[in-house]
Amino acid sequence: MVIIIRKKADELKHRGPDLITRPVGRLMYQSISSMLEHIREGETLLLDFQNIKVIDSSFIDEMIVRLVLDSRGGDGFYVKLKNISEIAEINIDMVFRSYSNYKNKKIVVITENICQNNAFFIGPLSDRERDIVEFLRINKSITTDDIVRFSGIPREDVTGIMDGLHELRVVKKQDNGVFAAI
């Protein structure tokens, strides 16, 4: 499912290039979450922020954080961001890191475009997790054996890392033990 955020903002009578404040974030979240009843298990929700210049921490907290956390629920969908401005990326990263530190629970999102951290995700991942996510992005799908060969990390550690990345909703875990990119 693809949601063009500028179009959604226009539908909600919000004009201008910026999305700021908690009320605007809540309104956007409510509108998008009502559409999620039509999303299939394993489907990716692509949020396209083209023509949006700034999104502030309050908006991020009310809309993006909530959607990412919802994706971890029983519905089993994934969230991916596209066309994020540099300032929006900085703000998302700040909110995600703050949330992760405060709640002691990581929050990460995959991106369509390369970010300032020279990766295709926003949020706090370890170097090992980052390497695996980037390896998977390039190869599209991998197995635990592929990761062990690529990284030299012991199998039991790889299993734990991959389960953790799947729980974060930054990799897709398929029934046959194959992991796929978002």
Secondary structure, 3 states (H helix, E strand, C coil): CEEEHHHHHHHCCCCCCEECCHHHHHHHHHHHHHHHHHCCCCCEEEEECCCCCEECHHHHHHCHHHHHHHHCCCCCCEEEEECCCHHHHHHHHHHHHHHHHHHCCCCCEEECCCCCCCCCEECCCCHHHHHHHHHHHHHCEEEHHHHHHHHCCCHHHHHHHHHHHHHCCCCEECCCCEEECC
